């Protein structure tokens, strides 16, 4: 977190009577920006761009950083760059896993992309994958990889937070 608090956030801190910014209170103080950022990140076009294998990691990290900086009206920091890079690289790895998922362990046919994206999202703990559109993402030729779990297994699993943000 930046050492300097913007005047806009300082006003909200005073208005809400918050003692200081912690990992819990920052969401309360920056609620409008958090909602706007969530809306942008979960947009089908933006999420598809961020995780598409067609673009370079550097371009996608820059786009994620730019979105955060624009919405939060801040500046880039090494920590922001590090977190953005972890989110994008983990998501891209999960997408690559999804592209190679088979229907099950006993055959070599590809799983449907929607099912593979959900399974890869759970396997790699990359929640951004849940917002991908299988129509907007370009699929490379299928090469058999890991098998997708049965549908009842996917339904039973509860979404977990990204590992990229836990340290």
Buried (B, 14 or more C-beta within 10 A) or exposed (E): EEEEBEEEBEEBBEEEEBEEBEEEBBEBBBEEBBEBBEEBBBBEEBBBBBBBEEBEEEBBBBBBBEBBBEBBEBEEEEEBBEBBBBBBBBBBBBBBBBBBBBBEEEEEEBBEBEBBBBBBBBBBBBBBBEBBBBEEBEEEEBEEBBBBBEEEEBEEBEEEEBEBEEE
